[in-house]
Amino acid sequence: AIAQYDANIAGLIVGIAKKESNWGKRTPKLHGEECFNYWGYRGPGNRGLTNDGYGCFAKPDDAVAVIGDRLVELAQARGATDPARMVIWKCGSSCSTHSPESVAKWVSDVDYYYRQFIGERG
């Protein structure tokens, strides 16, 4: 499902999944069942929302489609796909409630995988 997206979006999908859930080790659950939300996505999934507002999906491919499409929308609105410009995923409309260190760490960690996908080593 990730391969359906260009390298920039695929790199974000993978990088954000690593950062937000450590490859799915920390994920939201709905009534104790896995939601396949590896991205900390706070929007409806095809199984609804968890009690704490995370999207819940029936299978990983469903989640990838929603996450990938949302990242495409955000990238178009921001005119870029680099993690520094896509920090909106972490912060929402403002990073004022996050420490500068946590924001920088998020960008750095996501950027590592993003660069792998777009063919840059950094």
C-alpha positions as CSV (number, residue, x, y, z in Angstrom):
1,A,0.0,0.0,0.0
2,I,2.9,2.4,0.7
3,A,4.3,1.8,-2.8
4,Q,1.2,3.5,-4.2
5,Y,2.6,6.8,-3.2
6,D,5.6,8.7,-4.5
7,A,8.9,8.5,-2.7
8,N,8.3,11.7,-0.7
9,I,5.0,10.6,0.7
10,A,6.2,7.1,1.2
11,G,9.2,8.4,3.2
12,L,6.8,10.4,5.4
13,I,4.5,7.4,5.9
14,V,7.4,5.2,7.0
15,G,9.3,7.9,9.1
16,I,6.2,9.0,10.9
17,A,5.2,5.4,11.7
18,K,8.7,4.8,13.2
19,K,8.5,8.0,15.2
20,E,4.9,7.8,16.4
21,S,4.6,4.1,17.2
22,N,8.1,2.5,16.9
23,W,6.9,0.3,14.0
24,G,3.6,-0.4,15.6
25,K,4.8,-1.3,19.1
26,R,2.7,1.6,20.7
27,T,-0.6,1.8,19.0
28,P,-4.2,2.8,20.0
29,K,-6.7,0.1,20.7
30,L,-10.5,0.0,20.4
31,H,-12.1,-2.3,23.0
32,G,-8.7,-4.0,23.3
33,E,-8.4,-4.7,19.6
34,E,-5.6,-3.4,17.4
35,C,-6.4,-0.3,15.3
36,F,-3.4,-0.4,12.9
37,N,-2.8,3.3,13.6
38,Y,1.0,3.6,13.6
39,W,1.0,7.4,12.9
40,G,-0.9,8.8,15.9
41,Y,-3.6,9.9,13.5
42,R,-6.5,11.7,15.2
43,G,-9.2,11.4,12.6
44,P,-11.8,8.8,11.9
45,G,-10.8,5.4,10.7
46,N,-13.1,2.9,9.0
47,R,-13.7,1.4,12.4
48,G,-14.3,4.8,14.1
49,L,-12.3,6.4,16.9
50,T,-10.8,5.1,20.1
51,N,-11.9,6.6,23.4
52,D,-9.0,9.0,23.3
53,G,-9.7,10.2,19.7
54,Y,-7.3,8.1,17.5
55,G,-8.5,6.6,14.3
56,C,-9.1,2.9,14.2
57,F,-8.7,0.9,11.0
58,A,-9.8,-2.7,10.1
59,K,-6.4,-3.5,8.5
60,P,-3.1,-1.8,7.8
61,D,-3.8,-1.1,4.1
62,D,-6.9,0.9,5.1
63,A,-4.8,3.0,7.5
64,V,-2.0,3.5,4.9
65,A,-4.6,4.8,2.4
66,V,-6.0,7.4,4.8
67,I,-2.6,8.4,6.2
68,G,-1.1,8.7,2.7
69,D,-4.0,10.7,1.3
70,R,-3.9,13.0,4.3
71,L,-0.1,13.5,3.8
72,V,-0.7,14.3,0.1
73,E,-3.3,17.0,1.1
74,L,-0.9,18.5,3.7
75,A,2.0,18.5,1.3
76,Q,0.0,20.3,-1.3
77,A,-1.2,22.9,1.2
78,R,2.3,23.4,2.5
79,G,4.0,23.2,-0.9
80,A,6.6,20.8,0.4
81,T,7.1,17.3,1.8
82,D,10.2,17.7,3.9
83,P,9.7,16.8,7.6
84,A,10.5,20.3,8.8
85,R,7.6,21.6,6.8
86,M,5.4,18.7,7.7
87,V,5.8,19.1,11.5
88,I,2.1,20.0,11.5
89,W,1.6,16.2,11.8
90,K,3.2,16.4,15.3
91,C,2.0,19.8,16.4
92,G,-1.2,20.6,14.6
93,S,-1.6,24.3,13.9
94,S,1.0,25.4,16.4
95,C,4.1,23.9,18.1
96,S,3.8,26.4,21.0
97,T,2.7,23.6,23.4
98,H,5.7,21.4,22.4
99,S,9.3,22.0,23.5
100,P,11.7,23.1,20.8
101,E,13.8,20.0,21.5
102,S,10.8,17.6,21.0
103,V,10.0,19.3,17.7
104,A,13.6,19.2,16.5
105,K,13.8,15.5,17.5
106,W,10.6,14.6,15.7
107,V,11.9,16.4,12.5
108,S,15.3,14.7,12.8
109,D,13.9,11.2,13.4
110,V,11.3,11.4,10.6
111,D,13.8,13.0,8.3
112,Y,16.2,10.0,8.6
113,Y,13.6,7.7,6.9
114,Y,12.3,10.3,4.6
115,R,15.8,10.8,3.2
116,Q,16.2,7.1,2.6
117,F,13.1,7.0,0.5
118,I,14.0,10.1,-1.6
119,G,17.5,8.8,-2.2
120,E,19.5,11.2,-0.1
121,R,21.8,10.2,2.7
122,G,22.1,12.6,5.5
